[in-house]
Amino acid sequence: MSVLISILITFLVIVLVLYLVARLPLEARIKQIIQVIVLIIGIIALLKYLAVF
């Protein structure tokens, strides 16, 4: 049960960070780079919870 809660919290944090990055007054290219980095870190964190790493 705790793994499911951890996965849910991680997913919500990823969505929140992506939302906040989209609201920043930056150039589109910089936003895209930050969003890709956040997604990669988020996917790695989710895979860690699923015991892939």
C-alpha distance matrix in Angstrom:
0.0 3.8 5.4 5.3 6.5 8.8 10.1 10.8 12.6 14.4 15.6 16.8 18.6 20.2 21.5 22.8 24.6 26.1 27.3 28.8 30.6 32.0 33.5 35.2 39.0 39.2 40.9 39.1 39.2 37.5 34.8 34.2 34.0 31.5 29.3 29.3 28.4 25.5 24.3 24.8 22.9 20.0 19.9 20.1 17.2 15.0 16.4 15.7 11.9 12.4 14.5 17.8 19.5
3.8 0.0 3.8 5.4 5.0 6.1 8.6 9.8 10.5 12.2 14.1 15.3 16.4 18.3 20.0 20.9 22.4 24.3 25.6 26.8 28.4 30.3 31.6 33.1 36.8 37.0 38.8 37.3 37.3 35.3 32.7 32.4 31.9 29.2 27.4 27.5 26.2 23.2 22.5 22.9 20.6 17.9 18.3 18.2 14.9 13.4 15.1 13.7 10.1 11.7 13.5 16.8 17.8
5.4 3.8 0.0 3.8 5.4 5.0 6.1 8.6 9.8 10.4 12.2 14.2 15.3 16.4 18.4 19.9 21.0 22.5 24.3 25.7 26.9 28.7 30.4 31.8 35.5 35.3 36.9 35.2 34.9 33.1 30.6 29.9 29.3 27.0 25.0 24.7 23.6 20.8 19.7 19.8 17.8 15.2 15.1 14.9 11.9 10.0 11.4 10.4 6.6 8.0 10.1 13.2 14.5
5.3 5.4 3.8 0.0 3.8 5.4 5.1 6.2 8.6 9.9 10.6 12.3 14.3 15.4 16.6 18.3 20.0 21.2 22.6 24.4 25.8 27.2 28.9 30.7 34.4 34.4 35.9 34.0 34.1 32.6 29.8 29.0 28.9 26.6 24.2 24.2 23.6 20.6 19.2 19.9 18.3 15.1 15.0 15.8 13.0 10.4 12.4 12.4 8.7 9.4 12.4 15.0 16.8
6.5 5.0 5.4 3.8 0.0 3.8 5.4 5.1 6.1 8.5 9.8 10.5 12.2 14.2 15.4 16.3 18.3 20.0 21.0 22.4 24.2 25.8 27.1 28.8 32.6 32.9 34.8 33.2 33.5 31.7 28.8 28.5 28.5 25.8 23.6 24.2 23.3 20.0 19.2 20.3 18.2 15.1 15.9 16.6 13.3 11.5 14.2 13.8 10.2 12.0 14.8 17.4 18.6
8.8 6.1 5.0 5.4 3.8 0.0 3.8 5.4 5.1 6.1 8.5 9.9 10.5 12.3 14.3 15.2 16.4 18.3 19.9 21.0 22.4 24.4 25.9 27.2 30.9 30.9 32.7 31.3 31.2 29.2 26.7 26.4 25.9 23.1 21.3 21.7 20.4 17.2 16.7 17.4 15.0 12.2 13.2 13.4 9.9 8.7 11.5 10.6 7.5 10.1 12.5 15.0 15.6
10.1 8.6 6.1 5.1 5.4 3.8 0.0 3.8 5.5 5.1 6.1 8.6 9.9 10.6 12.4 14.2 15.4 16.6 18.4 20.0 21.1 22.7 24.6 26.1 29.8 29.6 31.0 29.2 29.1 27.5 24.8 24.1 23.9 21.5 19.2 19.3 18.5 15.5 14.2 15.1 13.4 10.1 10.5 11.5 8.6 6.2 9.3 9.6 6.7 8.4 11.6 13.4 14.5
10.8 9.8 8.6 6.2 5.1 5.4 3.8 0.0 3.8 5.4 5.1 6.2 8.6 9.9 10.6 12.2 14.3 15.4 16.5 18.4 20.0 21.2 22.8 24.7 28.4 28.7 30.4 28.6 29.0 27.4 24.4 24.0 24.3 21.7 19.2 19.9 19.5 16.1 15.0 16.7 15.2 11.6 12.5 14.3 11.4 9.3 12.6 13.3 10.5 12.0 15.3 17.0 18.2
12.6 10.5 9.8 8.6 6.1 5.1 5.5 3.8 0.0 3.8 5.4 5.1 6.2 8.6 9.9 10.4 12.2 14.2 15.2 16.4 18.2 20.0 21.2 22.8 26.5 26.9 28.9 27.6 28.0 26.0 23.1 23.2 23.2 20.2 18.3 19.4 18.4 14.8 14.7 16.4 14.2 11.0 13.0 14.2 10.9 10.1 13.7 13.6 11.2 13.7 16.5 18.2 18.7
14.4 12.2 10.4 9.9 8.5 6.1 5.1 5.4 3.8 0.0 3.8 5.4 5.1 6.2 8.7 9.8 10.6 12.3 14.2 15.3 16.5 18.4 20.1 21.4 25.0 24.9 26.7 25.2 25.2 23.3 20.6 20.4 20.1 17.3 15.4 16.1 14.9 11.5 11.3 12.6 10.4 7.2 9.4 10.6 7.5 7.1 10.8 10.9 9.4 12.0 14.6 15.7 15.9
15.6 14.1 12.2 10.6 9.8 8.5 6.1 5.1 5.4 3.8 0.0 3.8 5.5 5.1 6.3 8.6 10.0 10.7 12.4 14.3 15.5 16.7 18.7 20.4 24.0 24.0 25.4 23.6 23.9 22.4 19.4 18.9 19.2 16.7 14.1 14.9 14.7 11.2 10.1 12.3 11.2 7.5 9.0 11.5 9.3 7.8 11.5 12.8 11.3 12.9 16.0 16.7 17.5
16.8 15.3 14.2 12.3 10.5 9.9 8.6 6.2 5.1 5.4 3.8 0.0 3.8 5.4 5.1 6.1 8.6 9.9 10.5 12.2 14.2 15.4 16.7 18.7 22.4 22.9 24.8 23.3 24.1 22.4 19.2 19.3 20.0 17.1 14.7 16.4 16.2 12.4 12.2 14.9 13.5 10.1 12.4 14.7 12.3 11.4 15.1 16.0 14.4 16.3 19.4 20.3 20.9
18.6 16.4 15.3 14.3 12.2 10.5 9.9 8.6 6.2 5.1 5.5 3.8 0.0 3.8 5.5 5.0 6.1 8.5 9.8 10.5 12.1 14.2 15.4 16.7 20.5 20.8 22.9 21.8 22.3 20.2 17.2 17.8 17.9 14.7 12.9 14.8 13.8 10.1 10.9 13.3 11.3 8.6 11.8 13.5 11.0 11.3 15.0 15.4 14.4 16.9 19.5 20.2 20.1
20.2 18.3 16.4 15.4 14.2 12.3 10.6 9.9 8.6 6.2 5.1 5.4 3.8 0.0 3.8 5.5 5.2 6.2 8.6 10.0 10.6 12.3 14.4 15.7 19.2 19.0 20.6 19.1 19.4 17.6 14.6 14.6 14.8 11.9 9.7 11.2 10.8 7.0 7.2 10.1 8.8 6.1 9.1 11.4 9.9 10.1 13.5 14.6 14.3 16.3 18.9 18.9 18.9
21.5 20.0 18.4 16.6 15.4 14.3 12.4 10.6 9.9 8.7 6.3 5.1 5.5 3.8 0.0 3.8 5.5 5.1 6.1 8.7 9.9 10.6 12.6 14.6 18.2 18.4 20.0 18.3 19.3 17.8 14.4 14.5 15.7 13.0 10.3 12.5 13.0 9.4 9.2 12.7 12.2 9.4 11.8 14.7 13.4 12.9 16.3 17.8 17.1 18.7 21.7 21.7 22.2
22.8 20.9 19.9 18.3 16.3 15.2 14.2 12.2 10.4 9.8 8.6 6.1 5.0 5.5 3.8 0.0 3.8 5.5 5.1 6.2 8.6 9.9 10.8 12.7 16.4 17.3 19.5 18.4 19.7 17.8 14.4 15.5 16.5 13.3 11.4 14.2 14.2 10.6 11.6 14.9 13.7 11.5 14.5 16.8 15.1 15.3 18.9 19.7 19.0 21.2 23.9 24.2 24.3
24.6 22.4 21.0 20.0 18.3 16.4 15.4 14.3 12.2 10.6 10.0 8.6 6.1 5.2 5.5 3.8 0.0 3.8 5.4 5.1 6.1 8.6 9.9 10.8 14.5 14.7 16.9 16.1 16.9 14.6 11.6 12.8 13.3 9.8 8.6 11.5 11.0 7.6 9.6 12.6 11.4 10.1 13.5 15.4 14.1 15.1 18.3 19.1 19.1 21.3 23.6 23.6 23.2
26.1 24.3 22.5 21.2 20.0 18.3 16.6 15.4 14.2 12.3 10.7 9.9 8.5 6.2 5.1 5.5 3.8 0.0 3.8 5.5 5.1 6.2 8.8 10.2 13.5 13.4 15.0 13.4 14.4 12.8 9.4 10.0 11.3 8.6 6.2 9.4 10.1 7.2 8.3 11.8 11.8 10.4 13.1 15.6 15.2 15.6 18.6 20.0 20.2 21.9 24.4 23.9 23.8
27.3 25.6 24.3 22.6 21.0 19.9 18.4 16.5 15.2 14.2 12.4 10.5 9.8 8.6 6.1 5.1 5.4 3.8 0.0 3.8 5.5 5.1 6.5 9.1 12.4 13.4 15.3 14.0 15.9 14.5 10.8 12.2 14.1 11.5 9.4 12.9 13.8 11.0 12.0 15.6 15.5 13.8 16.5 19.1 18.3 18.5 21.7 23.1 22.8 24.6 27.3 27.1 27.2
28.8 26.8 25.7 24.4 22.4 21.0 20.0 18.4 16.4 15.3 14.3 12.2 10.5 10.0 8.7 6.2 5.1 5.5 3.8 0.0 3.8 5.4 5.1 6.6 10.3 11.5 14.2 13.9 15.7 13.5 10.3 12.7 14.0 10.9 10.1 13.8 13.9 11.3 13.4 16.6 15.9 14.9 18.0 20.2 19.1 20.0 23.2 24.1 24.1 26.3 28.7 28.5 28.1
30.6 28.4 26.9 25.8 24.2 22.4 21.1 20.0 18.2 16.5 15.5 14.2 12.1 10.6 9.9 8.6 6.1 5.1 5.5 3.8 0.0 3.8 5.4 5.3 8.7 8.7 11.0 10.6 12.0 9.8 6.6 9.1 10.4 7.4 7.2 10.9 11.2 9.5 11.8 14.7 14.5 14.3 17.2 19.2 18.8 20.0 22.8 23.8 24.4 26.4 28.5 27.9 27.3
32.0 30.3 28.7 27.2 25.8 24.4 22.7 21.2 20.0 18.4 16.7 15.4 14.2 12.3 10.6 9.9 8.6 6.2 5.1 5.4 3.8 0.0 3.8 5.6 8.2 8.7 10.3 9.1 11.5 10.4 6.8 8.9 11.4 9.5 8.3 12.0 13.4 11.8 13.2 16.5 17.0 16.3 18.7 21.2 21.1 21.7 24.5 26.0 26.4 28.0 30.5 29.7 29.5
33.5 31.6 30.4 28.9 27.1 25.9 24.6 22.8 21.2 20.1 18.7 16.7 15.4 14.4 12.6 10.8 9.9 8.8 6.5 5.1 5.4 3.8 0.0 3.8 6.5 8.6 11.2 11.1 13.9 12.5 9.4 12.2 14.4 12.2 11.7 15.5 16.4 14.7 16.5 19.7 19.7 19.0 21.8 24.1 23.6 24.3 27.3 28.5 28.7 30.6 33.1 32.6 32.3
35.2 33.1 31.8 30.7 28.8 27.2 26.1 24.7 22.8 21.4 20.4 18.7 16.7 15.7 14.6 12.7 10.8 10.2 9.1 6.6 5.3 5.6 3.8 0.0 3.8 5.6 9.0 10.0 12.3 10.2 8.0 11.6 13.0 10.9 11.6 15.2 15.5 14.4 16.9 19.6 19.4 19.5 22.4 24.3 23.9 25.2 28.0 29.0 29.5 31.6 33.7 33.1 32.4
39.0 36.8 35.5 34.4 32.6 30.9 29.8 28.4 26.5 25.0 24.0 22.4 20.5 19.2 18.2 16.4 14.5 13.5 12.4 10.3 8.7 8.2 6.5 3.8 0.0 3.8 7.0 9.0 11.7 10.1 8.9 12.5 14.1 12.8 13.9 17.2 17.8 17.3 19.7 22.2 22.4 22.7 25.4 27.3 27.2 28.6 31.2 32.2 33.0 35.0 37.0 36.2 35.4
39.2 37.0 35.3 34.4 32.9 30.9 29.6 28.7 26.9 24.9 24.0 22.9 20.8 19.0 18.4 17.3 14.7 13.4 13.4 11.5 8.7 8.7 8.6 5.6 3.8 0.0 3.8 6.4 8.3 6.6 6.4 9.9 11.1 10.4 12.1 14.9 15.5 15.8 18.1 20.2 20.7 21.5 24.0 25.6 26.1 27.6 29.9 31.0 32.1 34.0 35.8 34.7 33.7
40.9 38.8 36.9 35.9 34.8 32.7 31.0 30.4 28.9 26.7 25.4 24.8 22.9 20.6 20.0 19.5 16.9 15.0 15.3 14.2 11.0 10.3 11.2 9.0 7.0 3.8 0.0 3.8 5.5 5.5 6.4 8.8 10.2 10.9 12.4 14.5 15.8 16.7 18.5 20.4 21.5 22.5 24.5 26.2 27.2 28.6 30.5 31.9 33.3 34.8 36.6 35.1 34.2
39.1 37.3 35.2 34.0 33.2 31.3 29.2 28.6 27.6 25.2 23.6 23.3 21.8 19.1 18.3 18.4 16.1 13.4 14.0 13.9 10.6 9.1 11.1 10.0 9.0 6.4 3.8 0.0 3.8 5.5 5.1 6.2 8.7 10.0 10.4 12.3 14.4 15.3 16.4 18.4 20.1 20.8 22.3 24.4 25.6 26.6 28.4 30.2 31.6 32.7 34.7 33.0 32.5
39.2 37.3 34.9 34.1 33.5 31.2 29.1 29.0 28.0 25.2 23.9 24.1 22.3 19.4 19.3 19.7 16.9 14.4 15.9 15.7 12.0 11.5 13.9 12.3 11.7 8.3 5.5 3.8 0.0 3.8 5.5 5.1 6.3 8.8 9.9 10.8 12.6 14.4 15.4 16.8 18.7 20.0 21.2 22.9 24.5 25.8 27.2 28.9 30.7 31.8 33.3 31.4 30.7
37.5 35.3 33.1 32.6 31.7 29.2 27.5 27.4 26.0 23.3 22.4 22.4 20.2 17.6 17.8 17.8 14.6 12.8 14.5 13.5 9.8 10.4 12.5 10.2 10.1 6.6 5.5 5.5 3.8 0.0 3.8 5.4 5.1 6.2 8.6 10.0 10.7 12.4 14.3 15.6 16.7 18.3 20.1 21.4 22.7 24.3 25.9 27.2 29.0 30.5 31.9 30.3 29.2
34.8 32.7 30.6 29.8 28.8 26.7 24.8 24.4 23.1 20.6 19.4 19.2 17.2 14.6 14.4 14.4 11.6 9.4 10.8 10.3 6.6 6.8 9.4 8.0 8.9 6.4 6.4 5.1 5.5 3.8 0.0 3.8 5.5 5.2 6.1 8.6 9.9 10.5 12.2 14.3 15.4 16.2 18.2 20.0 20.9 22.2 24.2 25.7 27.0 28.5 30.3 28.9 28.2
34.2 32.4 29.9 29.0 28.5 26.4 24.1 24.0 23.2 20.4 18.9 19.3 17.8 14.6 14.5 15.5 12.8 10.0 12.2 12.7 9.1 8.9 12.2 11.6 12.5 9.9 8.8 6.2 5.1 5.4 3.8 0.0 3.8 5.5 5.1 6.2 8.7 9.9 10.5 12.3 14.3 15.2 16.4 18.4 19.9 20.9 22.4 24.3 25.8 26.9 28.7 26.9 26.4
34.0 31.9 29.3 28.9 28.5 25.9 23.9 24.3 23.2 20.1 19.2 20.0 17.9 14.8 15.7 16.5 13.3 11.3 14.1 14.0 10.4 11.4 14.4 13.0 14.1 11.1 10.2 8.7 6.3 5.1 5.5 3.8 0.0 3.8 5.5 5.2 6.3 8.7 10.0 10.7 12.5 14.2 15.5 16.8 18.5 20.0 21.3 22.8 24.7 26.0 27.3 25.4 24.5
31.5 29.2 27.0 26.6 25.8 23.1 21.5 21.7 20.2 17.3 16.7 17.1 14.7 11.9 13.0 13.3 9.8 8.6 11.5 10.9 7.4 9.5 12.2 10.9 12.8 10.4 10.9 10.0 8.8 6.2 5.2 5.5 3.8 0.0 3.8 5.5 5.1 6.2 8.6 10.0 10.6 12.1 14.2 15.5 16.5 18.2 20.0 21.1 22.8 24.4 25.9 24.5 23.5
29.3 27.4 25.0 24.2 23.6 21.3 19.2 19.2 18.3 15.4 14.1 14.7 12.9 9.7 10.3 11.4 8.6 6.2 9.4 10.1 7.2 8.3 11.7 11.6 13.9 12.1 12.4 10.4 9.9 8.6 6.1 5.1 5.5 3.8 0.0 3.8 5.4 5.1 6.1 8.6 10.0 10.3 12.1 14.2 15.2 16.2 18.2 19.8 21.1 22.4 24.3 23.0 22.5
29.3 27.5 24.7 24.2 24.2 21.7 19.3 19.9 19.4 16.1 14.9 16.4 14.8 11.2 12.5 14.2 11.5 9.4 12.9 13.8 10.9 12.0 15.5 15.2 17.2 14.9 14.5 12.3 10.8 10.0 8.6 6.2 5.2 5.5 3.8 0.0 3.8 5.5 5.1 6.2 8.6 9.7 10.5 12.3 14.2 15.2 16.4 18.3 20.1 21.0 22.6 20.8 20.2
28.4 26.2 23.6 23.6 23.3 20.4 18.5 19.5 18.4 14.9 14.7 16.2 13.8 10.8 13.0 14.2 11.0 10.1 13.8 13.9 11.2 13.4 16.4 15.5 17.8 15.5 15.8 14.4 12.6 10.7 9.9 8.7 6.3 5.1 5.4 3.8 0.0 3.8 5.5 5.2 6.2 8.5 10.0 10.7 12.3 14.3 15.5 16.6 18.7 20.1 21.3 19.7 18.5
25.5 23.2 20.8 20.6 20.0 17.2 15.5 16.1 14.8 11.5 11.2 12.4 10.1 7.0 9.4 10.6 7.6 7.2 11.0 11.3 9.5 11.8 14.7 14.4 17.3 15.8 16.7 15.3 14.4 12.4 10.5 9.9 8.7 6.2 5.1 5.5 3.8 0.0 3.8 5.5 5.2 6.0 8.6 9.9 10.5 12.1 14.2 15.3 16.7 18.4 20.0 19.0 18.1
24.3 22.5 19.7 19.2 19.2 16.7 14.2 15.0 14.7 11.3 10.1 12.2 10.9 7.2 9.2 11.6 9.6 8.3 12.0 13.4 11.8 13.2 16.5 16.9 19.7 18.1 18.5 16.4 15.4 14.3 12.2 10.5 10.0 8.6 6.1 5.1 5.5 3.8 0.0 3.8 5.5 5.0 6.0 8.5 9.7 10.4 12.1 14.0 15.4 16.4 18.3 16.9 16.7
24.8 22.9 19.8 19.9 20.3 17.4 15.1 16.7 16.4 12.6 12.3 14.9 13.3 10.1 12.7 14.9 12.6 11.8 15.6 16.6 14.7 16.5 19.7 19.6 22.2 20.2 20.4 18.4 16.8 15.6 14.3 12.3 10.7 10.0 8.6 6.2 5.2 5.5 3.8 0.0 3.8 5.4 5.2 6.2 8.6 9.9 10.6 12.3 14.5 15.4 16.6 14.8 14.1
22.9 20.6 17.8 18.3 18.2 15.0 13.4 15.2 14.2 10.4 11.2 13.5 11.3 8.8 12.2 13.7 11.4 11.8 15.5 15.9 14.5 17.0 19.7 19.4 22.4 20.7 21.5 20.1 18.7 16.7 15.4 14.3 12.5 10.6 10.0 8.6 6.2 5.2 5.5 3.8 0.0 3.8 5.6 5.2 6.2 8.7 9.9 10.5 12.6 14.4 15.4 14.3 13.1
20.0 17.9 15.2 15.1 15.1 12.2 10.1 11.6 11.0 7.2 7.5 10.1 8.6 6.1 9.4 11.5 10.1 10.4 13.8 14.9 14.3 16.3 19.0 19.5 22.7 21.5 22.5 20.8 20.0 18.3 16.2 15.2 14.2 12.1 10.3 9.7 8.5 6.0 5.0 5.4 3.8 0.0 3.8 5.4 5.0 6.2 8.6 9.8 10.8 12.5 14.3 13.7 13.4
19.9 18.3 15.1 15.0 15.9 13.2 10.5 12.5 13.0 9.4 9.0 12.4 11.8 9.1 11.8 14.5 13.5 13.1 16.5 18.0 17.2 18.7 21.8 22.4 25.4 24.0 24.5 22.3 21.2 20.1 18.2 16.4 15.5 14.2 12.1 10.5 10.0 8.6 6.0 5.2 5.6 3.8 0.0 3.8 5.4 5.1 6.1 8.5 10.0 10.5 12.4 11.1 11.3
20.1 18.2 14.9 15.8 16.6 13.4 11.5 14.3 14.2 10.6 11.5 14.7 13.5 11.4 14.7 16.8 15.4 15.6 19.1 20.2 19.2 21.2 24.1 24.3 27.3 25.6 26.2 24.4 22.9 21.4 20.0 18.4 16.8 15.5 14.2 12.3 10.7 9.9 8.5 6.2 5.2 5.4 3.8 0.0 3.8 5.5 5.1 6.1 8.8 9.9 10.5 9.1 8.3
17.2 14.9 11.9 13.0 13.3 9.9 8.6 11.4 10.9 7.5 9.3 12.3 11.0 9.9 13.4 15.1 14.1 15.2 18.3 19.1 18.8 21.1 23.6 23.9 27.2 26.1 27.2 25.6 24.5 22.7 20.9 19.9 18.5 16.5 15.2 14.2 12.3 10.5 9.7 8.6 6.2 5.0 5.4 3.8 0.0 3.8 5.5 5.0 6.5 8.8 10.0 10.0 9.2
15.0 13.4 10.0 10.4 11.5 8.7 6.2 9.3 10.1 7.1 7.8 11.4 11.3 10.1 12.9 15.3 15.1 15.6 18.5 20.0 20.0 21.7 24.3 25.2 28.6 27.6 28.6 26.6 25.8 24.3 22.2 20.9 20.0 18.2 16.2 15.2 14.3 12.1 10.4 9.9 8.7 6.2 5.1 5.5 3.8 0.0 3.8 5.3 5.2 6.4 8.8 9.0 9.8
16.4 15.1 11.4 12.4 14.2 11.5 9.3 12.6 13.7 10.8 11.5 15.1 15.0 13.5 16.3 18.9 18.3 18.6 21.7 23.2 22.8 24.5 27.3 28.0 31.2 29.9 30.5 28.4 27.2 25.9 24.2 22.4 21.3 20.0 18.2 16.4 15.5 14.2 12.1 10.6 9.9 8.6 6.1 5.1 5.5 3.8 0.0 3.8 5.4 5.0 6.3 5.4 6.6
15.7 13.7 10.4 12.4 13.8 10.6 9.6 13.3 13.6 10.9 12.8 16.0 15.4 14.6 17.8 19.7 19.1 20.0 23.1 24.1 23.8 26.0 28.5 29.0 32.2 31.0 31.9 30.2 28.9 27.2 25.7 24.3 22.8 21.1 19.8 18.3 16.6 15.3 14.0 12.3 10.5 9.8 8.5 6.1 5.0 5.3 3.8 0.0 3.8 5.4 5.1 5.7 5.2
11.9 10.1 6.6 8.7 10.2 7.5 6.7 10.5 11.2 9.4 11.3 14.4 14.4 14.3 17.1 19.0 19.1 20.2 22.8 24.1 24.4 26.4 28.7 29.5 33.0 32.1 33.3 31.6 30.7 29.0 27.0 25.8 24.7 22.8 21.1 20.1 18.7 16.7 15.4 14.5 12.6 10.8 10.0 8.8 6.5 5.2 5.4 3.8 0.0 3.8 5.3 7.6 8.3
12.4 11.7 8.0 9.4 12.0 10.1 8.4 12.0 13.7 12.0 12.9 16.3 16.9 16.3 18.7 21.2 21.3 21.9 24.6 26.3 26.4 28.0 30.6 31.6 35.0 34.0 34.8 32.7 31.8 30.5 28.5 26.9 26.0 24.4 22.4 21.0 20.1 18.4 16.4 15.4 14.4 12.5 10.5 9.9 8.8 6.4 5.0 5.4 3.8 0.0 3.8 5.6 8.0
14.5 13.5 10.1 12.4 14.8 12.5 11.6 15.3 16.5 14.6 16.0 19.4 19.5 18.9 21.7 23.9 23.6 24.4 27.3 28.7 28.5 30.5 33.1 33.7 37.0 35.8 36.6 34.7 33.3 31.9 30.3 28.7 27.3 25.9 24.3 22.6 21.3 20.0 18.3 16.6 15.4 14.3 12.4 10.5 10.0 8.8 6.3 5.1 5.3 3.8 0.0 3.8 5.4
17.8 16.8 13.2 15.0 17.4 15.0 13.4 17.0 18.2 15.7 16.7 20.3 20.2 18.9 21.7 24.2 23.6 23.9 27.1 28.5 27.9 29.7 32.6 33.1 36.2 34.7 35.1 33.0 31.4 30.3 28.9 26.9 25.4 24.5 23.0 20.8 19.7 19.0 16.9 14.8 14.3 13.7 11.1 9.1 10.0 9.0 5.4 5.7 7.6 5.6 3.8 0.0 3.8
19.5 17.8 14.5 16.8 18.6 15.6 14.5 18.2 18.7 15.9 17.5 20.9 20.1 18.9 22.2 24.3 23.2 23.8 27.2 28.1 27.3 29.5 32.3 32.4 35.4 33.7 34.2 32.5 30.7 29.2 28.2 26.4 24.5 23.5 22.5 20.2 18.5 18.1 16.7 14.1 13.1 13.4 11.3 8.3 9.2 9.8 6.6 5.2 8.3 8.0 5.4 3.8 0.0
